[in-house]
């Protein structure tokens, strides 16, 4: 029997390093939300401007540059690309603390988006080569723990550092360590042969992106997965960006208290949901692949009434208790979504396929989610004479019902997944 190139211990080390990178990705992304009330007061920004910083400014560059960077990752060293991009987004996070007006902060957040565009697609491709198909959803589910864990530390660190030392120091202190992590990644993580986990010959051919688009969009399941994940992100990123401000305005909490509450809820319940998404997906998917899609579909359906209740009850402790339900349920999509994308994609286009999925997620979710909440809130204040508490409450409540679209798209994806997976192997 041929001796494997990498031990299980080393493969799990690589997974661990990439999880930490993803944690930093979401710390640097999330910290703006927890610091938004202080930034809004000092720089005299509107809700629309705050929403744009989290949405349009970050999302457009993050989504669009992910595709060309992924094309490079399908040809060149994925480890080097991740290391360079990690350095860029960490430095731009630190530079955010120097901003004295909206335009300067906008430019810094664009820089963060440019750097973070090169994080996930190469990481997904690496993990697909390190872990075989039967373990891939679990591995990518563990990788996706970077989201809730990053939000946990982003809220905790950003909230308390911001409250004690100010929002500028918070950006400095969470940004700089990422540069050190980039060096560790480059020196210790090896670039595996493409196709290694499936014992396929390495494919280094260059595939035009139009071919990637035609191939992946030709799978009905992928089309529905992309739309479902995008609508999920619309609600999810909108909530991530605005829940801190909602709790500050509606329940009179400090940013440190908000950071602790949301950090623990999203970190623990979101983390459990994310981890179980891959484990449950691989377990049930071994019996019938449609369950990779049905588990997240029903998670979204349950999240709709629970998410609405968060904005309809007055008692703070009840709000926080109920919020654990949608946080857990919506994170059941992560492992199956990214694993099935990698399983559908041919070897030479795996990073590009991941970038295409993330493009859909981030255009629909990041660009429009936080920005839409901010616009609706400002419009309700001006047209309906609502105060800033009521307007934000109604904006978040309305957007919550978009989860119904997520349920529909994942349910439809379950109908086509098996046929598409069989077709992708031919």
BALODO-735475 format. One record per residue (C-alpha): residue number from 1; residue in three letters; x negated, y, z negated. Coordinates in pm, whole numbers, plus 50000, padded with zeros to 5 digits. Each point is the difference from the previous one (the first is absolute). Example, Ala and Ser with C-alpha at 12.3 -4.5 7.8 and 13.67 -1.06 7.14 Angstrom:
2
    i   aa      X      Y      Z
    1  ALA  48770  49550  49220
    2  SER  49863  50344  50066
//
This chain:
426
    i   aa      X      Y      Z
    1  UNK  50000  50000  50000
    2  UNK  49871  50341  50094
    3  UNK  49888  50201  49700
    4  UNK  50207  50320  49962
    5  UNK  49818  50330  50042
    6  UNK  50163  50151  49693
    7  UNK  50088  49849  49665
    8  UNK  50343  50048  49848
    9  UNK  49835  50211  49730
   10  UNK  49853  50235  50258
   11  UNK  50325  50025  50195
   12  UNK  50178  50100  49683
   13  UNK  49724  50253  49927
   14  UNK  50061  50157  50342
   15  UNK  50372  50008  49931
   16  UNK  49932  50163  49663
   17  UNK  49779  50271  50151
   18  UNK  50257  50079  50268
   19  UNK  50273  50020  49735
   20  UNK  49792  50257  49810
   21  UNK  49949  50197  50323
   22  UNK  50376  49998  50053
   23  UNK  50053  50110  49641
   24  UNK  49781  50305  50067
   25  UNK  50196  50056  50321
   26  UNK  50323  50038  49807
   27  UNK  49849  50187  49707
   28  UNK  49878  50267  50240
   29  UNK  50332  49998  50183
   30  UNK  50225  49995  49693
   31  UNK  49825  50257  49786
   32  UNK  50153  50288  50195
   33  UNK  50351  49894  49892
   34  UNK  49924  50001  49629
   35  UNK  49817  50331  50027
   36  UNK  50265  50159  50225
   37  UNK  50187  50189  49724
   38  UNK  49680  50173  49884
   39  UNK  49883  50067  50357
   40  UNK  50344  50134  50094
   41  UNK  49996  50245  49711
   42  UNK  49644  50125  50053
   43  UNK  50005  50028  50380
   44  UNK  50369  50106  50015
   45  UNK  50106  49729  50244
   46  UNK  50351  49896  50110
   47  UNK  50136  49646  49990
   48  UNK  49963  49985  50379
   49  UNK  49630  50085  49974
   50  UNK  49943  49742  49725
   51  UNK  50181  49742  50211
   52  UNK  49785  50091  50302
   53  UNK  49679  49946  49802
   54  UNK  50110  49647  49910
   55  UNK  50171  49932  50331
   56  UNK  49921  50176  50328
   57  UNK  49648  50120  49916
   58  UNK  49883  49664  49875
   59  UNK  50228  49766  50193
   60  UNK  49949  50113  50360
   61  UNK  49623  49967  49988
   62  UNK  50013  49684  49789
   63  UNK  50240  49832  50239
   64  UNK  49859  50106  50335
   65  UNK  49628  49960  49925
   66  UNK  50059  49653  49857
   67  UNK  50043  49867  50354
   68  UNK  49669  50118  50156
   69  UNK  49810  49908  49683
   70  UNK  50156  49653  50011
   71  UNK  49889  49967  50362
   72  UNK  49644  50060  49880
   73  UNK  50054  49746  49721
   74  UNK  50096  49735  50257
   75  UNK  49660  50049  50167
   76  UNK  49753  50116  49735
   77  UNK  49919  49943  49633
   78  UNK  50316  50031  49792
   79  UNK  49795  50026  49681
   80  UNK  49813  50305  50132
   81  UNK  50320  50168  50115
   82  UNK  50170  49954  49663
   83  UNK  49691  50131  49817
   84  UNK  49979  50315  50214
   85  UNK  50371  50072  49975
   86  UNK  50001  49945  49623
   87  UNK  49724  50260  49964
   88  UNK  50194  50251  50211
   89  UNK  50331  49974  49815
   90  UNK  49828  50008  49659
   91  UNK  49807  50317  50082
   92  UNK  50309  50170  50144
   93  UNK  50193  49914  49683
   94  UNK  49732  50175  49797
   95  UNK  50011  50300  50238
   96  UNK  50375  50030  49932
   97  UNK  49907  50137  49659
   98  UNK  49838  50303  50165
   99  UNK  50315  50117  50181
  100  UNK  50130  50346  49916
  101  UNK  50298  50008  50238
  102  UNK  50234  49776  50198
  103  UNK  49790  49996  50319
  104  UNK  49683  49891  49821
  105  UNK  50181  49722  49817
  106  UNK  50167  49900  50327
  107  UNK  49660  49962  50169
  108  UNK  49866  49794  49710
  109  UNK  50300  49766  50011
  110  UNK  49958  49961  50376
  111  UNK  49641  49892  49927
  112  UNK  50126  49741  49750
  113  UNK  50241  49869  50262
  114  UNK  49723  49974  50263
  115  UNK  49781  49797  49764
  116  UNK  50274  49773  49871
  117  UNK  50102  49913  50357
  118  UNK  49698  49770  50011
  119  UNK  50078  49807  49683
  120  UNK  50277  49744  50048
  121  UNK  49979  49877  50363
  122  UNK  49635  49885  49973
  123  UNK  50072  49855  49653
  124  UNK  50295  49799  50129
  125  UNK  49786  49867  50283
  126  UNK  49718  49903  49762
  127  UNK  50235  49815  49766
  128  UNK  50164  49818  50292
  129  UNK  49655  49863  50088
  130  UNK  49911  49907  49642
  131  UNK  50334  49833  49910
  132  UNK  50180  49726  50196
  133  UNK  50361  50055  50117
  134  UNK  50151  49794  49715
  135  UNK  49834  50227  49741
  136  UNK  50013  50324  50193
  137  UNK  50324  50144  49859
  138  UNK  49871  49939  49648
  139  UNK  49666  50167  50079
  140  UNK  50166  50298  50166
  141  UNK  50251  50019  49717
  142  UNK  49711  50023  49754
  143  UNK  49834  50260  50223
  144  UNK  50322  50200  50000
  145  UNK  49975  50022  49620
  146  UNK  49782  50299  50079
  147  UNK  50322  50197  50053
  148  UNK  50164  49962  49655
  149  UNK  49667  49988  49816
  150  UNK  49882  50310  50187
  151  UNK  50324  50177  49917
  152  UNK  49962  49889  49636
  153  UNK  49653  50151  49965
  154  UNK  50081  50296  50222
  155  UNK  50292  50091  49776
  156  UNK  49819  49935  49673
  157  UNK  49670  50162  50094
  158  UNK  50155  50284  50199
  159  UNK  50265  50069  49738
  160  UNK  49781  50016  49693
  161  UNK  49689  50149  50163
  162  UNK  50225  50259  50162
  163  UNK  50173  50080  49674
  164  UNK  49681  50024  49794
  165  UNK  49748  50141  50249
  166  UNK  50209  50130  50289
  167  UNK  50098  49869  50343
  168  UNK  49672  50102  50167
  169  UNK  49787  49788  49768
  170  UNK  50234  49705  50056
  171  UNK  49924  50003  50374
  172  UNK  49624  50011  49931
  173  UNK  49999  49717  49748
  174  UNK  50199  49752  50209
  175  UNK  49830  50081  50330
  176  UNK  49628  49963  49930
  177  UNK  49994  49634  49877
  178  UNK  50125  49887  50341
  179  UNK  49665  50089  50158
  180  UNK  49823  49762  49760
  181  UNK  50252  49726  50084
  182  UNK  49929  50051  50371
  183  UNK  49632  49922  49942
  184  UNK  50083  49684  49800
  185  UNK  50233  49882  50275
  186  UNK  49742  50051  50274
  187  UNK  49723  49821  49808
  188  UNK  50194  49697  49872
  189  UNK  50280  49911  50245
  190  UNK  49906  49793  50307
  191  UNK  50164  50025  50343
  192  UNK  50154  49656  50078
  193  UNK  50022  49854  50352
  194  UNK  50335  50085  50158
  195  UNK  50233  49701  49982
  196  UNK  49792  49838  49723
  197  UNK  50293  49902  49776
  198  UNK  50176  49818  50283
  199  UNK  49681  49850  50144
  200  UNK  50065  50172  50329
  201  UNK  49718  50122  50225
  202  UNK  49915  50366  49942
  203  UNK  50183  50230  50239
  204  UNK  49815  50325  50059
  205  UNK  50185  50100  50315
  206  UNK  50134  50352  50025
  207  UNK  50377  50010  50035
  208  UNK  50161  50323  50128
  209  UNK  50238  50145  49745
  210  UNK  50285  49990  50251
  211  UNK  49951  49622  49997
  212  UNK  50014  49996  49620
  213  UNK  50319  50206  50010
  214  UNK  50157  49780  50268
  215  UNK  49902  49679  49821
  216  UNK  50110  50097  49651
  217  UNK  50314  50186  50106
  218  UNK  50091  49697  50207
  219  UNK  50058  49812  49674
  220  UNK  50351  50091  49884
  221  UNK  49906  49909  49645
  222  UNK  49711  50248  49999
  223  UNK  50224  50272  50138
  224  UNK  50249  49951  49717
  225  UNK  49721  49964  49739
  226  UNK  49853  50333  50111
  227  UNK  50333  50181  49980
  228  UNK  50086  49836  49667
  229  UNK  49664  50084  49845
  230  UNK  50025  50354  50137
  231  UNK  50342  50068  49849
  232  UNK  49879  49847  49674
  233  UNK  49707  50242  50003
  234  UNK  50235  50292  50071
  235  UNK  50170  49946  49666
  236  UNK  49692  49873  49819
  237  UNK  49761  50280  50092
  238  UNK  50273  50256  49942
  239  UNK  50051  49863  49649
  240  UNK  49627  49975  49929
  241  UNK  49953  50362  50104
  242  UNK  50300  50144  49817
  243  UNK  50081  49786  49694
  244  UNK  49735  50181  49790
  245  UNK  50155  50338  50085
  246  UNK  50351  49864  49938
  247  UNK  49909  49876  49652
  248  UNK  49825  50328  49916
  249  UNK  50299  50208  50114
  250  UNK  50290  49781  49890
  251  UNK  49861  49855  49678
  252  UNK  49751  50268  49892
  253  UNK  49698  49768  49980
  254  UNK  49638  50113  50023
  255  UNK  49791  49871  50289
  256  UNK  49808  49781  49755
  257  UNK  50321  49840  49876
  258  UNK  50127  49954  50355
  259  UNK  49670  49848  50105
  260  UNK  50017  49748  49718
  261  UNK  50363  49904  50063
  262  UNK  49980  49968  50378
  263  UNK  49652  49854  49993
  264  UNK  50107  49715  49773
  265  UNK  50327  49933  50183
  266  UNK  49853  50000  50350
  267  UNK  49674  49838  49894
  268  UNK  50161  49713  49807
  269  UNK  50330  49935  50175
  270  UNK  49876  50101  50343
  271  UNK  49689  49792  49945
  272  UNK  50196  49692  49898
  273  UNK  50229  50039  50301
  274  UNK  49704  50043  50233
  275  UNK  49816  49697  49862
  276  UNK  50309  49779  50008
  277  UNK  50081  50112  50354
  278  UNK  49709  49802  50139
  279  UNK  50032  49703  49763
  280  UNK  50376  49962  50057
  281  UNK  49958  50062  50371
  282  UNK  49739  49726  50041
  283  UNK  50195  49757  49780
  284  UNK  50340  50045  50167
  285  UNK  49848  50066  50340
  286  UNK  49842  49656  49996
  287  UNK  50354  49859  50004
  288  UNK  50146  50246  50249
  289  UNK  49821  50307  50136
  290  UNK  50319  50207  50000
  291  UNK  49960  50042  49622
  292  UNK  49698  50221  50061
  293  UNK  50257  50255  50120
  294  UNK  50305  49913  49791
  295  UNK  49827  50054  49665
  296  UNK  49925  50369  50073
  297  UNK  50337  50044  50174
  298  UNK  50200  49913  49690
  299  UNK  49758  50196  49785
  300  UNK  50094  50315  50192
  301  UNK  50369  49924  49967
  302  UNK  49973  49976  49621
  303  UNK  49790  50317  49989
  304  UNK  50276  50219  50149
  305  UNK  50244  50016  49704
  306  UNK  49721  49988  49744
  307  UNK  49814  50285  50170
  308  UNK  50319  50209  50017
  309  UNK  50062  49950  49628
  310  UNK  49660  50153  49919
  311  UNK  50130  50338  50119
  312  UNK  50351  49968  49858
  313  UNK  49931  49934  49630
  314  UNK  49891  50265  49750
  315  UNK  49820  49809  49724
  316  UNK  49624  50000  50065
  317  UNK  49930  49654  49861
  318  UNK  50283  49855  50207
  319  UNK  49864  50172  50311
  320  UNK  49656  49846  49945
  321  UNK  50142  49656  49918
  322  UNK  50216  49991  50313
  323  UNK  49714  50126  50216
  324  UNK  49807  49677  49934
  325  UNK  50254  49808  50211
  326  UNK  49953  50174  50338
  327  UNK  49626  50029  49939
  328  UNK  49977  49622  49964
  329  UNK  50242  49913  50279
  330  UNK  49863  50217  50278
  331  UNK  49644  49877  49947
  332  UNK  50103  49646  50098
  333  UNK  49944  50102  50362
  334  UNK  49624  50050  49986
  335  UNK  49826  49662  50027
  336  UNK  50241  49843  50253
  337  UNK  50003  50310  50219
  338  UNK  49625  50031  50046
  339  UNK  49940  49624  50008
  340  UNK  50253  49939  50278
  341  UNK  49855  50288  50200
  342  UNK  49656  49838  49982
  343  UNK  50142  49659  50083
  344  UNK  50183  50132  50306
  345  UNK  49702  50196  50133
  346  UNK  49732  49841  50224
  347  UNK  49646  50008  49856
  348  UNK  49873  50284  50216
  349  UNK  50276  50236  49891
  350  UNK  50054  49930  49630
  351  UNK  49873  50334  49870
  352  UNK  50188  50179  50278
  353  UNK  50320  49809  49918
  354  UNK  49965  50103  49636
  355  UNK  49943  50360  50110
  356  UNK  50312  49986  50217
  357  UNK  50204  49879  49704
  358  UNK  49851  50267  49774
  359  UNK  50066  50261  50269
  360  UNK  50370  49915  49987
  361  UNK  49999  49992  49620
  362  UNK  49823  50332  49967
  363  UNK  50173  50194  50277
  364  UNK  50342  49904  49865
  365  UNK  49902  49992  49633
  366  UNK  49712  50234  49924
  367  UNK  50071  50268  50258
  368  UNK  50376  50020  49954
  369  UNK  50065  49862  49648
  370  UNK  49847  50260  49765
  371  UNK  50058  50283  50248
  372  UNK  50369  49916  50045
  373  UNK  50059  49995  49624
  374  UNK  49837  50344  49968
  375  UNK  50197  50148  50291
  376  UNK  50332  49864  49873
  377  UNK  49925  50133  49652
  378  UNK  49924  50351  50132
  379  UNK  50309  49995  50226
  380  UNK  50228  49900  49713
  381  UNK  49859  50283  49788
  382  UNK  50063  50259  50271
  383  UNK  50329  49876  50148
  384  UNK  50173  49835  49703
  385  UNK  49858  50229  49731
  386  UNK  49864  49702  49807
  387  UNK  49716  50045  49753
  388  UNK  49669  49824  50064
  389  UNK  50097  49707  49772
  390  UNK  50331  49926  50173
  391  UNK  49864  50047  50352
  392  UNK  49710  49759  49947
  393  UNK  50229  49749  49829
  394  UNK  50243  49999  50295
  395  UNK  49720  49983  50257
  396  UNK  49847  49692  49837
  397  UNK  50341  49838  49956
  398  UNK  50090  50044  50368
  399  UNK  49670  49859  50125
  400  UNK  50034  49693  49776
  401  UNK  50273  49859  50227
  402  UNK  49752  49964  50287
  403  UNK  49905  49669  49832
  404  UNK  50312  49857  50167
  405  UNK  49821  50033  50334
  406  UNK  49702  49814  49854
  407  UNK  50227  49713  49899
  408  UNK  50152  49984  50348
  409  UNK  49666  49999  50184
  410  UNK  49839  49731  49784
  411  UNK  50311  49784  50026
  412  UNK  49982  50027  50378
  413  UNK  49626  49922  49994
  414  UNK  50073  49674  49818
  415  UNK  50203  49883  50301
  416  UNK  49707  50030  50241
  417  UNK  49687  49930  49794
  418  UNK  49965  49626  50058
  419  UNK  50041  50031  50378
  420  UNK  49749  50286  50014
  421  UNK  49741  49816  49791
  422  UNK  50027  49697  50229
  423  UNK  49965  50224  50303
  424  UNK  49692  50176  49857
  425  UNK  49818  49663  49969
  426  UNK  50039  49913  50368
//
